[in-house]
Amino acid sequence: MDYIYIDNSNLYIEGRRVSAVAQDLADNIIQAMNDGILDHGYTISFGKLHEFVCGADKRQIKRAALFGSRPPPNDGIWQYAKRAGFELHLEDRNYSNKEKKIDTGIATLLTKDAYKSDAYKNGKPEEDTFVLVAGDSDYVPTIKELQADGFKVEVVFWNHASRELREVASKFIGLDPYLENLRI
C-alpha cells in the first residue's frame, strides 16, 4: 500500500518559484528565493497532482492526505482538493496569520500510519511506501527513524528541495520536469 502526505503551502509557493524561473521572471531558483520572486499565475491542479502522486490504480492508495491552513486567500480551494480525492487536514493560522502545525501534523500522521500498517504488523514494513510531498529538512529525523525500522520513505518535490531531505529519501522524484503538466 502507498501512503501520501502533502504540504500544500510548501508545494504551492515553491512551485510558483520554479515557474518564475521557467517564465524568466528570475534567473535561477536562488534569485527567486532570495528576492521573493513568484509567478502568481501558476496554480497546481489538485486533480493532476492526485493523478501524479497516486497513479492510476487507486486501490494501492491507503491514504492521500493534503495538509494546509485556514483561511487561504481562496478558501474554496479545499473543496477542489477533496473532490480530487485528497483527505484534508487543515489547521487554523495563528494570530500573526502564520501557518503552524503543518510539518508536525504530517510527521505525526506519517509515523502513526507507518506503525499501524498491516505490513509493519506482519513484520514486512518494506512492503509499504510512504510518500512525502514537501521540501524542507524538518522531516529528516522522521524519515531516518522510519527507515531504521525498514520503511521506504520517498520524497516528491521541486528539485530545489533540501539537499539533506533529497539524500535521506529512499527515492527522490523531482517535480520540475512536470511543472506544466501539473498546472491548472
C-alpha positions as CSV (number, residue, x, y, z in Angstrom):
1,M,0.0,0.0,0.0
2,D,1.0,3.6,-0.5
3,Y,0.5,6.4,1.9
4,I,0.9,10.0,0.7
5,Y,1.4,13.2,2.7
6,I,1.4,16.6,1.0
7,D,2.4,20.0,2.5
8,N,0.1,22.1,0.2
9,S,1.6,25.6,1.0
10,N,5.1,24.4,0.6
11,L,4.3,22.8,-2.7
12,Y,2.3,25.7,-3.9
13,I,4.7,28.5,-3.0
14,E,7.8,26.7,-4.2
15,G,6.0,25.7,-7.4
16,R,5.4,29.4,-8.1
17,R,9.2,30.0,-7.6
18,V,10.0,27.2,-10.1
19,S,7.5,28.7,-12.6
20,A,9.0,32.2,-12.1
21,V,12.4,30.8,-13.3
22,A,10.7,29.0,-16.2
23,Q,8.9,32.2,-17.2
24,D,12.2,34.2,-17.0
25,L,11.0,36.3,-14.1
26,A,14.1,35.2,-12.2
27,D,17.5,34.0,-13.5
28,N,17.6,30.9,-11.2
29,I,15.9,29.4,-8.2
30,I,18.3,31.1,-5.7
31,Q,17.4,34.5,-7.0
32,A,13.7,33.6,-6.9
33,M,14.1,32.5,-3.3
34,N,16.3,35.4,-2.1
35,D,14.2,38.1,-3.9
36,G,10.8,36.6,-3.2
37,I,10.0,36.3,-6.9
38,L,6.9,34.2,-7.7
39,D,4.8,33.5,-10.7
40,H,1.4,34.5,-9.3
41,G,-0.3,33.0,-12.4
42,Y,0.9,29.5,-11.6
43,T,-1.5,27.2,-9.8
44,I,-1.3,23.4,-9.3
45,S,-4.3,21.3,-10.3
46,F,-5.3,19.1,-7.4
47,G,-6.7,16.5,-9.9
48,K,-3.4,16.4,-11.8
49,L,-1.4,16.3,-8.6
50,H,-3.5,13.4,-7.2
51,E,-3.0,11.5,-10.5
52,F,0.7,12.2,-10.4
53,V,1.4,11.1,-6.8
54,C,-1.3,8.4,-6.5
55,G,-1.1,6.9,-10.0
56,A,-3.9,5.2,-11.9
57,D,-4.5,2.3,-9.5
58,K,-6.3,3.9,-6.6
59,R,-6.6,0.5,-4.9
60,Q,-3.0,0.8,-3.9
61,I,-3.5,4.0,-2.0
62,K,-4.3,3.7,1.7
63,R,-4.2,7.4,2.3
64,A,-3.6,10.6,0.3
65,A,-3.5,13.4,2.9
66,L,-3.2,17.0,2.0
67,F,-2.2,19.4,4.7
68,G,-3.0,23.1,4.6
69,S,-4.2,26.1,6.7
70,R,-7.3,28.1,7.0
71,P,-8.1,30.6,5.7
72,P,-6.1,30.5,2.4
73,P,-6.7,33.5,0.1
74,N,-9.4,31.4,-1.6
75,D,-11.0,29.1,0.9
76,G,-12.9,27.3,-1.8
77,I,-9.8,25.5,-2.9
78,W,-10.2,22.9,-0.3
79,Q,-13.4,21.6,-2.0
80,Y,-11.4,21.1,-5.2
81,A,-8.8,19.2,-3.3
82,K,-11.4,17.0,-1.6
83,R,-13.1,16.3,-5.0
84,A,-9.8,15.3,-6.4
85,G,-9.5,12.6,-3.8
86,F,-7.5,14.1,-1.0
87,E,-8.2,13.6,2.6
88,L,-7.9,17.2,4.1
89,H,-6.0,18.1,7.3
90,L,-6.5,21.8,7.9
91,E,-5.1,23.9,10.7
92,D,-6.0,27.5,11.6
93,R,-3.4,30.1,11.1
94,N,-2.1,31.8,14.2
95,Y,-2.8,35.4,15.3
96,S,0.1,36.6,13.1
97,N,-1.6,34.9,10.2
98,K,1.3,32.4,10.0
99,E,0.9,28.7,9.2
100,K,1.7,26.5,12.1
101,K,1.4,22.8,12.9
102,I,1.6,21.5,9.3
103,D,5.1,19.9,9.5
104,T,4.4,18.3,12.9
105,G,1.0,17.2,11.7
106,I,2.4,15.5,8.7
107,A,5.3,13.8,10.6
108,T,2.8,12.7,13.3
109,L,0.3,11.1,10.9
110,L,3.0,9.6,8.8
111,T,4.6,7.9,11.8
112,K,1.3,6.8,13.2
113,D,0.3,5.3,9.9
114,A,3.6,3.5,9.5
115,Y,3.5,1.7,12.8
116,K,-0.2,0.8,12.5
117,S,0.1,-0.5,8.9
118,D,-0.6,-4.2,8.2
119,A,2.8,-4.5,6.6
120,Y,4.5,-3.4,9.8
121,K,2.3,-5.7,11.9
122,N,3.3,-8.6,9.7
123,G,7.0,-7.8,10.0
124,K,7.3,-6.5,6.5
125,P,7.4,-2.7,6.7
126,E,9.3,-2.5,3.3
127,E,6.1,-3.6,1.6
128,D,4.5,-0.2,2.1
129,T,5.7,3.0,0.5
130,F,5.3,6.4,2.3
131,V,5.5,9.4,0.0
132,L,6.2,12.8,1.4
133,V,5.5,15.8,-0.9
134,A,7.4,18.5,0.9
135,G,10.8,20.0,0.6
136,D,12.3,21.1,3.9
137,S,14.7,19.3,6.2
138,D,12.4,19.3,9.2
139,Y,11.3,15.8,8.0
140,V,14.8,14.3,8.0
141,P,14.7,12.9,11.6
142,T,11.3,11.3,11.0
143,I,12.4,9.7,7.7
144,K,15.6,8.4,9.3
145,E,13.7,6.8,12.2
146,L,11.2,5.1,9.9
147,Q,14.0,3.9,7.6
148,A,15.8,2.4,10.6
149,D,12.8,0.2,11.1
150,G,12.7,-0.9,7.5
151,F,10.1,1.6,6.0
152,K,10.6,3.1,2.5
153,V,10.0,6.8,2.5
154,E,10.1,8.6,-0.8
155,V,10.1,12.3,-1.4
156,V,8.4,14.1,-4.3
157,F,9.1,17.8,-4.6
158,W,10.6,20.5,-6.7
159,N,14.3,20.0,-7.5
160,H,15.5,22.6,-5.0
161,A,14.2,20.6,-2.0
162,S,16.6,20.5,0.9
163,R,19.7,18.6,-0.1
164,E,19.6,16.6,3.2
165,L,16.0,15.6,2.5
166,R,16.8,14.5,-1.0
167,E,19.7,12.4,0.2
168,V,17.9,10.7,3.1
169,A,14.9,9.7,1.0
170,S,14.6,6.1,-0.2
171,K,13.9,7.7,-3.6
172,F,13.6,11.3,-4.7
173,I,11.4,12.4,-7.6
174,G,11.9,16.0,-8.8
175,L,8.7,17.8,-9.9
176,D,10.5,20.4,-12.1
177,P,10.1,18.5,-15.4
178,Y,6.3,18.2,-14.6
179,L,5.8,21.9,-13.9
180,E,3.4,22.5,-16.8
181,N,1.8,19.0,-16.5
182,L,0.6,20.0,-13.0
183,R,-0.7,23.4,-14.0
184,I,-4.4,24.1,-14.0
